[in-house]
Amino acid sequence: MSTTVTQYNLLAKLLHWGSALLIIGLFALGLWMVDLTYYSEWYKPAPYWHKSLGLCLFALTLIRIIWKFITASPAIEGAKWEIQGAKIAHNALYLLLLAVFISGYMISTADGRSIDVFNWFSVPGFGSFFENQADIAGELHFYLASTLIGLAVLHALAALKHHFINKDNTLSKML
């Protein structure tokens, strides 16, 4: 029996597109909420939603990484440099996601409080590991998230290039 597949399976597709929507939504929410004032009705709910959705994305990302290792994926199409570039970009996306999660956790738990996830459960906080942790992690979180969005845009443009210029199967494998 051959392990060669021509399409991503349904779970891989759902994880991919669900992650994409969450990443875009969390980035937009994060940019919006940092400008909220204390008197805004969203001052407390927006960070609560951002943290809860971020931790859900973390769980989805862990599932996605595990799923990637235990299921077959279609071959990457293109020139040798495109295949190598795609592998580097995919790994960079996962590493950036993990770094964004860690920096977000360090912002949210610097004061020792746990993070409530939709009142389902709490992720414990370990407090500050270094001086000005919340501020430093906040700066890092912003730049990592911005880099993640930039690389995701490049990823989307590459898929569109393959679809419209190369006219290969790259995009349709994930649709």
C-alpha positions in Angstrom: 0.0 0.0 0.0 1.4 3.4 -1.0 1.6 6.3 1.5 1.6 8.9 -1.3 -1.3 11.3 -1.0 -2.4 14.0 -3.4 -4.6 16.1 -0.9 -4.3 17.1 2.7 -6.9 15.2 4.8 -9.9 16.9 6.3 -8.5 17.3 9.8 -5.3 18.9 8.4 -7.4 21.3 6.3 -9.6 22.3 9.2 -6.6 22.8 11.5 -4.9 24.9 8.8 -7.8 27.2 8.0 -9.0 27.4 11.6 -5.4 28.4 12.6 -5.3 31.0 9.8 -8.6 32.6 11.0 -7.5 32.6 14.6 -4.1 34.1 13.8 -5.6 36.9 11.7 -8.3 37.5 14.3 -5.9 37.5 17.3 -3.5 39.8 15.5 -6.3 42.3 14.7 -7.7 42.0 18.3 -4.3 42.5 19.8 -3.6 45.7 17.7 -7.0 47.0 18.6 -7.0 46.2 22.3 -3.6 47.8 23.1 -5.2 51.3 22.5 -8.2 50.7 24.7 -8.5 53.1 27.7 -9.4 52.0 31.2 -12.9 53.5 30.6 -13.6 51.4 27.5 -16.3 48.7 28.0 -13.8 46.4 26.2 -10.9 47.1 28.5 -11.2 43.8 30.4 -13.2 41.6 27.9 -10.8 42.1 25.0 -7.7 40.8 26.7 -9.7 38.0 28.2 -10.8 36.9 24.7 -7.3 37.4 23.3 -5.8 35.2 26.0 -8.5 32.5 25.8 -8.4 32.3 22.0 -4.6 32.4 22.0 -4.5 29.4 24.3 -7.0 27.6 22.1 -4.8 28.3 19.1 -1.8 26.9 21.2 -3.8 23.7 21.7 -4.7 23.6 18.0 -1.1 24.1 17.1 0.1 21.2 19.2 -2.6 19.0 17.7 -1.5 20.2 14.2 2.2 19.4 14.8 1.3 16.0 16.1 -1.1 15.3 13.2 1.6 16.4 10.8 4.0 13.8 12.1 1.5 10.9 12.2 -0.2 11.4 8.8 1.0 11.5 5.2 1.1 14.9 3.5 1.2 15.5 -0.3 4.6 16.3 -1.8 5.6 20.0 -2.1 5.6 21.1 -5.8 7.9 23.5 -7.5 11.6 24.1 -8.2 14.2 22.8 -5.8 14.6 26.3 -4.2 10.8 26.6 -3.8 10.6 23.3 -2.1 13.4 24.2 0.3 12.0 27.6 0.8 8.5 26.2 1.6 10.0 23.8 4.2 12.0 26.6 5.9 8.9 28.9 5.8 6.6 26.2 7.3 9.1 25.5 10.1 9.5 29.2 10.7 5.7 29.6 11.0 5.6 26.9 13.7 8.6 28.4 15.6 7.1 31.9 15.4 3.8 30.6 16.7 5.5 28.9 19.6 7.5 32.0 20.4 4.3 34.2 20.3 2.6 31.8 22.7 5.5 31.9 25.1 5.8 35.7 25.0 2.0 36.0 25.5 2.2 33.7 28.5 5.0 35.7 29.9 3.0 39.0 29.6 -0.1 37.5 31.1 1.4 35.7 34.1 4.2 38.1 35.1 2.1 39.1 38.1 1.7 35.5 39.1 -2.0 35.3 38.2 -3.3 32.4 36.1 -5.0 32.7 32.7 -8.7 31.8 32.6 -9.7 30.1 29.4 -13.4 30.8 28.8 -14.1 29.8 32.4 -13.4 26.2 31.3 -10.0 25.9 33.1 -7.1 28.1 34.3 -3.5 27.9 33.2 -1.3 28.6 36.2 1.0 31.6 36.3 4.6 31.2 37.6 5.2 34.9 38.1 8.1 37.0 36.8 11.4 35.4 35.8 13.1 38.7 35.3 12.6 42.4 35.9 10.1 44.2 33.6 9.0 40.8 32.2 5.6 42.0 31.1 7.0 45.0 29.2 9.8 43.2 27.5 7.6 40.2 26.6 5.0 42.6 25.3 7.5 44.2 22.9 8.7 40.8 21.8 5.1 39.5 21.4 4.3 42.4 19.1 7.3 41.9 16.9 7.0 38.2 16.8 3.3 38.4 15.9 4.0 41.0 13.2 6.7 38.8 11.7 4.3 35.8 11.9 1.7 37.8 10.0 4.3 38.9 7.4 5.4 35.3 6.8 1.8 34.2 6.6 1.1 36.8 3.9 4.2 35.5 2.0 2.9 31.9 2.5 -0.5 33.0 1.0 1.1 34.8 -1.9 3.3 31.8 -2.7 0.2 29.6 -2.8 -1.5 32.1 -5.1 1.6 32.2 -7.3 1.5 28.4 -7.6 -2.1 28.5 -8.5 -2.3 31.3 -11.0 1.2 31.4 -12.5 2.6 27.9 -12.1 -0.9 26.4 -12.5 0.0 23.5 -10.3 -1.9 21.8 -7.5 -0.4 23.5 -4.5 -3.4 25.6 -3.4 -6.0 23.0 -4.3 -4.4 20.4 -2.0 -5.5 22.6 1.0 -8.9 23.5 -0.4 
